[in-house]
């Protein structure tokens, strides 16, 4: 990973801020994929993982990294056991949605910023809701989310790779709700 970063810094002279941002975003996603693979698969040398601890750790890390004074509420089951082939794309999607809330929902002077994460087991599947009380997402942004790298990635991973559903909606007052529903993916210890 560090070689990619060094090459990006050393060999590419890009004056276009959008291109620089896109390359940095891609680098971060590749780094995250590598981290998740190590954390979920190689660390335990198993094909199954309980992702609850990773959810808690990564959500808190993102909030701390961006030095945001966000109140975080986690409503999670005792364990969330998935096959690694499901856990990695799910976690990539989850972290992307949390990142979007942290970065886009709350202007600097936003009062009482809050993110609520709720995961509910339903039969052998899960329903995930990420709700923020930020500025909200416009209908135009929702229509165009396929054009953004992050939300397009979430939609592709959840809908096409995992066969689930992904939805993002503005809330009536302020805020945004992102929802993921996956069926037949949970395992038992």
N, C-alpha and C positions, 0 to 999 in steps of 0.2 A: 504494500500500500504506500509506504513512504517513497518508494521509487517513482510511483505514478505521480505523487504530489510534487516531488522534486522536478520531474520532467515537465509537469505543467507549469511550475514556477520558472524554471530555467529556460526551457526551449520555446515557449509560446509567448510571443509578444502580441497580446490582444488588447486593442484599445476599446473594443465594444464591451460596455459594462454588462449587457445582456448575455453575451457569449461567456464572459468570465463567470457570471453568476450560474449559468447553465452547467459549465464544466465543474464548478465547485459543488453544485448540487449532485451531479453524477458521481463525483468522487466520494461525497458523503454517503450516498446510497450504496456504493460498492464497499466502502469501509464498514457500513452497518451490516451488510450481508455477510461479510467476513466475520465480524464480531458475533452475529447471531449464530452462524454455523459453529463457531468455536464454543460459544456459551451453551447452546442447546444440544449439539451433537457430540462434538469431540470431547467436551469436558466430562461427560458421563459415559462415553463410548456406548451409546444406546440409540435405538431408533425411536424412542418415546421421550417426551419431556414434559415436566410440569412447568408451564410458562408463567405461573402467578408471580414468582419471585422476580423474574425478568421484567414483567410488566411494572411492578412496583419500583424496581431499581431504575429502569430506563425513564419512566415518567418523572420521577424525582430528579434524576440527572439532567434531563432536558430543561426542566423548570429552573434548576440551579444554574446550568450553563448559560442560560439567557438572562440570569439575574432578575428574574421576574418575581414579583410579590404576589404570586397566584395562589389562591386557596385551592387545594386539591382534595377532592372527595373520591375515594375509591370504594366501590361496592362490588366486591369480588367473592366468588365461591372459595371454599377452603383449598381446592386444587383445580387446576385446569390442565388436564393431561391430554396431549395430542401427539400424533405421529410427527416426527421432525419434518417430514415433507409437507405437512400442513402448518406446523408451528412457525416455520421460517417465513413463508409468504404472509401468514396472518400477522406476525410480529412486524414485518416490514410495513404492512398496511397500517397497523395500530400506531406505530411510531410516527409515520408520516402524518396521520390525522392529529395526533397530539402536537407535533411540530407545527402544523398549520394553525391550530388553535393558539399556541403560544405566540407565534410570529404575527399572525394576521388579525386576531380577534381583539387585541387589547392595545390601544394607543398608550403612549407613555403615561398620561395622566388619568387613565381609566380607574374609576373608583370600585374597589372590592372585586377585582377580577377573580373569577371562579371557573374551574373545570371540574366536571363530574364525570367519572368513568363508572359505568355499570356493566357488568358481565353477568348474564343469567344463563344457567344451563337449562336447555329445553330438550328433553329426551336425550338423544346422543349428539345434540348440537348446542350451539351457543348463540345468544343475541348480545351484541355489544352496542352500547350507546355512549357516545362522547358528546357532552353538552357543555358549551361555554356560554357565559353571559356577556359576551363581547359585542362588537359593533354589528355583527350579523353578516350574512352573505347575501348579495343581491341575486335576483332571479337571473340576470344576465350572466353573472359569474357561474351560477349553477349550470346554465345552458352551455357555457363555454369551458366547463371543467375538463372536458376531454382534451383541451388544448394545453392544459398545464401538466407539467411532468409529474408532479406529486399525486394529484387526484386521478390522473389518467392511469398511473401505476397502480393505485389502490383499486380502481375499478377493474383493471385487467386481472390483477392477482385474485381478487375476491370473486368476480363474476366468471371469468374464463378458466383460471387455474383451479380454483377451489369449488366452483359450482354454486357459489352463494349469491347473496344480494347485497348491494351497497347503495345507500341513499344518503343524500345530504340535503337538509332543509333549513330554511331560516325559521326562527321561532317568532311568535306573534309580537312580543315586545322587543327584546334585544337578544342577540345570541344566535347560535347555530347548533344544530344537532346532526351528527354523523352516525349512521347506523349500519351495522354489518350483521347479517344473519347467515350462519353456516349450519348445515344439517349433516348428521352422521359422520362427525369428525372426532368426537371425544372417545377416549379410551379409559379403561379402568386400570388401576395399579395391580 
